[in-house]
Amino acid sequence: METRNITFSLPADLIRQAKVYAAQHDTNVNTIVRELLQQHLNSQERARLAADRLLALADQGPYFEIDPGSIRREDLYER
């Protein structure tokens, strides 16, 4: 995988906290940022795919031959 360098402008306190967290978890800030970005983008992609599946199911039906509003209550329940 090809990588490229980018520069972030973040608050100094946030950078300090990220470095401490990375050291405590035997990793580095670059890895943390990469993993967080991947998680965020993957969750958005999963949500988009789920929405696409839901819309596809809606397109399939169910469709009724009669208008549900035309059904009388008496027809639904036996008395």
Chimera marker file (.cmm) of the C-alpha trace (Angstrom):
<marker_set name="trace">
<marker id="1" x="0.000" y="0.000" z="0.000" r="1" g="1" b="0" radius="0.5"/>
<marker id="2" x="1.365" y="3.374" z="-0.999" r="1" g="1" b="0" radius="0.5"/>
<marker id="3" x="1.524" y="5.889" z="1.834" r="1" g="1" b="0" radius="0.5"/>
<marker id="4" x="1.710" y="9.671" z="1.809" r="1" g="1" b="0" radius="0.5"/>
<marker id="5" x="2.608" y="12.136" z="4.518" r="1" g="1" b="0" radius="0.5"/>
<marker id="6" x="0.114" y="14.758" z="5.656" r="1" g="1" b="0" radius="0.5"/>
<marker id="7" x="0.249" y="17.439" z="8.317" r="1" g="1" b="0" radius="0.5"/>
<marker id="8" x="-2.413" y="18.014" z="10.967" r="1" g="1" b="0" radius="0.5"/>
<marker id="9" x="-2.881" y="21.067" z="13.115" r="1" g="1" b="0" radius="0.5"/>
<marker id="10" x="-4.159" y="19.841" z="16.462" r="1" g="1" b="0" radius="0.5"/>
<marker id="11" x="-4.232" y="21.350" z="19.939" r="1" g="1" b="0" radius="0.5"/>
<marker id="12" x="-1.005" y="20.705" z="21.827" r="1" g="1" b="0" radius="0.5"/>
<marker id="13" x="-2.882" y="19.089" z="24.717" r="1" g="1" b="0" radius="0.5"/>
<marker id="14" x="-4.596" y="16.644" z="22.360" r="1" g="1" b="0" radius="0.5"/>
<marker id="15" x="-1.268" y="15.678" z="20.804" r="1" g="1" b="0" radius="0.5"/>
<marker id="16" x="0.239" y="15.135" z="24.258" r="1" g="1" b="0" radius="0.5"/>
<marker id="17" x="-2.696" y="12.930" z="25.294" r="1" g="1" b="0" radius="0.5"/>
<marker id="18" x="-2.458" y="10.972" z="22.034" r="1" g="1" b="0" radius="0.5"/>
<marker id="19" x="1.267" y="10.358" z="22.552" r="1" g="1" b="0" radius="0.5"/>
<marker id="20" x="0.700" y="9.165" z="26.121" r="1" g="1" b="0" radius="0.5"/>
<marker id="21" x="-2.137" y="6.891" z="24.988" r="1" g="1" b="0" radius="0.5"/>
<marker id="22" x="0.001" y="5.507" z="22.142" r="1" g="1" b="0" radius="0.5"/>
<marker id="23" x="2.903" y="4.793" z="24.500" r="1" g="1" b="0" radius="0.5"/>
<marker id="24" x="0.594" y="3.042" z="26.958" r="1" g="1" b="0" radius="0.5"/>
<marker id="25" x="-0.726" y="0.840" z="24.150" r="1" g="1" b="0" radius="0.5"/>
<marker id="26" x="2.670" y="0.161" z="22.536" r="1" g="1" b="0" radius="0.5"/>
<marker id="27" x="1.793" y="1.921" z="19.300" r="1" g="1" b="0" radius="0.5"/>
<marker id="28" x="2.157" y="5.373" z="17.774" r="1" g="1" b="0" radius="0.5"/>
<marker id="29" x="-0.104" y="8.306" z="16.970" r="1" g="1" b="0" radius="0.5"/>
<marker id="30" x="0.068" y="7.600" z="13.241" r="1" g="1" b="0" radius="0.5"/>
<marker id="31" x="-1.344" y="4.095" z="13.748" r="1" g="1" b="0" radius="0.5"/>
<marker id="32" x="-4.082" y="5.378" z="16.047" r="1" g="1" b="0" radius="0.5"/>
<marker id="33" x="-5.176" y="8.022" z="13.535" r="1" g="1" b="0" radius="0.5"/>
<marker id="34" x="-5.097" y="5.525" z="10.651" r="1" g="1" b="0" radius="0.5"/>
<marker id="35" x="-7.176" y="2.965" z="12.574" r="1" g="1" b="0" radius="0.5"/>
<marker id="36" x="-9.718" y="5.573" z="13.702" r="1" g="1" b="0" radius="0.5"/>
<marker id="37" x="-10.132" y="6.847" z="10.146" r="1" g="1" b="0" radius="0.5"/>
<marker id="38" x="-10.553" y="3.299" z="8.827" r="1" g="1" b="0" radius="0.5"/>
<marker id="39" x="-13.147" y="2.482" z="11.499" r="1" g="1" b="0" radius="0.5"/>
<marker id="40" x="-15.100" y="5.651" z="10.768" r="1" g="1" b="0" radius="0.5"/>
<marker id="41" x="-15.073" y="5.148" z="7.002" r="1" g="1" b="0" radius="0.5"/>
<marker id="42" x="-15.909" y="1.438" z="7.310" r="1" g="1" b="0" radius="0.5"/>
<marker id="43" x="-18.886" y="2.159" z="9.566" r="1" g="1" b="0" radius="0.5"/>
<marker id="44" x="-20.190" y="4.741" z="7.100" r="1" g="1" b="0" radius="0.5"/>
<marker id="45" x="-19.797" y="2.250" z="4.246" r="1" g="1" b="0" radius="0.5"/>
<marker id="46" x="-21.632" y="-0.446" z="6.247" r="1" g="1" b="0" radius="0.5"/>
<marker id="47" x="-24.460" y="2.004" z="6.955" r="1" g="1" b="0" radius="0.5"/>
<marker id="48" x="-24.698" y="2.914" z="3.269" r="1" g="1" b="0" radius="0.5"/>
<marker id="49" x="-24.791" y="-0.749" z="2.243" r="1" g="1" b="0" radius="0.5"/>
<marker id="50" x="-27.471" y="-1.498" z="4.841" r="1" g="1" b="0" radius="0.5"/>
<marker id="51" x="-29.561" y="1.407" z="3.572" r="1" g="1" b="0" radius="0.5"/>
<marker id="52" x="-29.165" y="0.140" z="0.001" r="1" g="1" b="0" radius="0.5"/>
<marker id="53" x="-30.335" y="-3.337" z="1.069" r="1" g="1" b="0" radius="0.5"/>
<marker id="54" x="-33.314" y="-1.872" z="2.900" r="1" g="1" b="0" radius="0.5"/>
<marker id="55" x="-34.314" y="0.192" z="-0.137" r="1" g="1" b="0" radius="0.5"/>
<marker id="56" x="-33.980" y="-2.878" z="-2.364" r="1" g="1" b="0" radius="0.5"/>
<marker id="57" x="-36.287" y="-4.823" z="-0.035" r="1" g="1" b="0" radius="0.5"/>
<marker id="58" x="-38.781" y="-1.951" z="-0.098" r="1" g="1" b="0" radius="0.5"/>
<marker id="59" x="-38.731" y="-2.007" z="-3.902" r="1" g="1" b="0" radius="0.5"/>
<marker id="60" x="-39.654" y="-5.713" z="-3.850" r="1" g="1" b="0" radius="0.5"/>
<marker id="61" x="-42.883" y="-5.179" z="-1.959" r="1" g="1" b="0" radius="0.5"/>
<marker id="62" x="-45.027" y="-6.316" z="-0.324" r="1" g="1" b="0" radius="0.5"/>
<marker id="63" x="-47.691" y="-4.932" z="-2.597" r="1" g="1" b="0" radius="0.5"/>
<marker id="64" x="-51.367" y="-5.573" z="-2.116" r="1" g="1" b="0" radius="0.5"/>
<marker id="65" x="-54.050" y="-6.047" z="-4.716" r="1" g="1" b="0" radius="0.5"/>
<marker id="66" x="-56.578" y="-4.110" z="-2.646" r="1" g="1" b="0" radius="0.5"/>
<marker id="67" x="-56.375" y="-0.788" z="-0.886" r="1" g="1" b="0" radius="0.5"/>
<marker id="68" x="-56.015" y="-1.433" z="2.878" r="1" g="1" b="0" radius="0.5"/>
<marker id="69" x="-58.198" y="1.634" z="3.488" r="1" g="1" b="0" radius="0.5"/>
<marker id="70" x="-61.087" y="-0.058" z="1.711" r="1" g="1" b="0" radius="0.5"/>
<marker id="71" x="-61.216" y="-2.939" z="4.230" r="1" g="1" b="0" radius="0.5"/>
<marker id="72" x="-64.005" y="-2.623" z="6.754" r="1" g="1" b="0" radius="0.5"/>
<marker id="73" x="-63.375" y="-3.355" z="10.403" r="1" g="1" b="0" radius="0.5"/>
<marker id="74" x="-66.168" y="-5.905" z="10.396" r="1" g="1" b="0" radius="0.5"/>
<marker id="75" x="-64.376" y="-7.801" z="7.644" r="1" g="1" b="0" radius="0.5"/>
<marker id="76" x="-61.259" y="-8.141" z="9.800" r="1" g="1" b="0" radius="0.5"/>
<marker id="77" x="-62.810" y="-9.335" z="13.033" r="1" g="1" b="0" radius="0.5"/>
<marker id="78" x="-65.393" y="-12.020" z="13.568" r="1" g="1" b="0" radius="0.5"/>
<marker id="79" x="-68.107" y="-11.075" z="16.028" r="1" g="1" b="0" radius="0.5"/>
<link id1="1" id2="2" r="1" g="1" b="0" radius="0.2"/>
<link id1="2" id2="3" r="1" g="1" b="0" radius="0.2"/>
<link id1="3" id2="4" r="1" g="1" b="0" radius="0.2"/>
<link id1="4" id2="5" r="1" g="1" b="0" radius="0.2"/>
<link id1="5" id2="6" r="1" g="1" b="0" radius="0.2"/>
<link id1="6" id2="7" r="1" g="1" b="0" radius="0.2"/>
<link id1="7" id2="8" r="1" g="1" b="0" radius="0.2"/>
<link id1="8" id2="9" r="1" g="1" b="0" radius="0.2"/>
<link id1="9" id2="10" r="1" g="1" b="0" radius="0.2"/>
<link id1="10" id2="11" r="1" g="1" b="0" radius="0.2"/>
<link id1="11" id2="12" r="1" g="1" b="0" radius="0.2"/>
<link id1="12" id2="13" r="1" g="1" b="0" radius="0.2"/>
<link id1="13" id2="14" r="1" g="1" b="0" radius="0.2"/>
<link id1="14" id2="15" r="1" g="1" b="0" radius="0.2"/>
<link id1="15" id2="16" r="1" g="1" b="0" radius="0.2"/>
<link id1="16" id2="17" r="1" g="1" b="0" radius="0.2"/>
<link id1="17" id2="18" r="1" g="1" b="0" radius="0.2"/>
<link id1="18" id2="19" r="1" g="1" b="0" radius="0.2"/>
<link id1="19" id2="20" r="1" g="1" b="0" radius="0.2"/>
<link id1="20" id2="21" r="1" g="1" b="0" radius="0.2"/>
<link id1="21" id2="22" r="1" g="1" b="0" radius="0.2"/>
<link id1="22" id2="23" r="1" g="1" b="0" radius="0.2"/>
<link id1="23" id2="24" r="1" g="1" b="0" radius="0.2"/>
<link id1="24" id2="25" r="1" g="1" b="0" radius="0.2"/>
<link id1="25" id2="26" r="1" g="1" b="0" radius="0.2"/>
<link id1="26" id2="27" r="1" g="1" b="0" radius="0.2"/>
<link id1="27" id2="28" r="1" g="1" b="0" radius="0.2"/>
<link id1="28" id2="29" r="1" g="1" b="0" radius="0.2"/>
<link id1="29" id2="30" r="1" g="1" b="0" radius="0.2"/>
<link id1="30" id2="31" r="1" g="1" b="0" radius="0.2"/>
<link id1="31" id2="32" r="1" g="1" b="0" radius="0.2"/>
<link id1="32" id2="33" r="1" g="1" b="0" radius="0.2"/>
<link id1="33" id2="34" r="1" g="1" b="0" radius="0.2"/>
<link id1="34" id2="35" r="1" g="1" b="0" radius="0.2"/>
<link id1="35" id2="36" r="1" g="1" b="0" radius="0.2"/>
<link id1="36" id2="37" r="1" g="1" b="0" radius="0.2"/>
<link id1="37" id2="38" r="1" g="1" b="0" radius="0.2"/>
<link id1="38" id2="39" r="1" g="1" b="0" radius="0.2"/>
<link id1="39" id2="40" r="1" g="1" b="0" radius="0.2"/>
<link id1="40" id2="41" r="1" g="1" b="0" radius="0.2"/>
<link id1="41" id2="42" r="1" g="1" b="0" radius="0.2"/>
<link id1="42" id2="43" r="1" g="1" b="0" radius="0.2"/>
<link id1="43" id2="44" r="1" g="1" b="0" radius="0.2"/>
<link id1="44" id2="45" r="1" g="1" b="0" radius="0.2"/>
<link id1="45" id2="46" r="1" g="1" b="0" radius="0.2"/>
<link id1="46" id2="47" r="1" g="1" b="0" radius="0.2"/>
<link id1="47" id2="48" r="1" g="1" b="0" radius="0.2"/>
<link id1="48" id2="49" r="1" g="1" b="0" radius="0.2"/>
<link id1="49" id2="50" r="1" g="1" b="0" radius="0.2"/>
<link id1="50" id2="51" r="1" g="1" b="0" radius="0.2"/>
<link id1="51" id2="52" r="1" g="1" b="0" radius="0.2"/>
<link id1="52" id2="53" r="1" g="1" b="0" radius="0.2"/>
<link id1="53" id2="54" r="1" g="1" b="0" radius="0.2"/>
<link id1="54" id2="55" r="1" g="1" b="0" radius="0.2"/>
<link id1="55" id2="56" r="1" g="1" b="0" radius="0.2"/>
<link id1="56" id2="57" r="1" g="1" b="0" radius="0.2"/>
<link id1="57" id2="58" r="1" g="1" b="0" radius="0.2"/>
<link id1="58" id2="59" r="1" g="1" b="0" radius="0.2"/>
<link id1="59" id2="60" r="1" g="1" b="0" radius="0.2"/>
<link id1="60" id2="61" r="1" g="1" b="0" radius="0.2"/>
<link id1="61" id2="62" r="1" g="1" b="0" radius="0.2"/>
<link id1="62" id2="63" r="1" g="1" b="0" radius="0.2"/>
<link id1="63" id2="64" r="1" g="1" b="0" radius="0.2"/>
<link id1="64" id2="65" r="1" g="1" b="0" radius="0.2"/>
<link id1="65" id2="66" r="1" g="1" b="0" radius="0.2"/>
<link id1="66" id2="67" r="1" g="1" b="0" radius="0.2"/>
<link id1="67" id2="68" r="1" g="1" b="0" radius="0.2"/>
<link id1="68" id2="69" r="1" g="1" b="0" radius="0.2"/>
<link id1="69" id2="70" r="1" g="1" b="0" radius="0.2"/>
<link id1="70" id2="71" r="1" g="1" b="0" radius="0.2"/>
<link id1="71" id2="72" r="1" g="1" b="0" radius="0.2"/>
<link id1="72" id2="73" r="1" g="1" b="0" radius="0.2"/>
<link id1="73" id2="74" r="1" g="1" b="0" radius="0.2"/>
<link id1="74" id2="75" r="1" g="1" b="0" radius="0.2"/>
<link id1="75" id2="76" r="1" g="1" b="0" radius="0.2"/>
<link id1="76" id2="77" r="1" g="1" b="0" radius="0.2"/>
<link id1="77" id2="78" r="1" g="1" b="0" radius="0.2"/>
<link id1="78" id2="79" r="1" g="1" b="0" radius="0.2"/>
</marker_set>
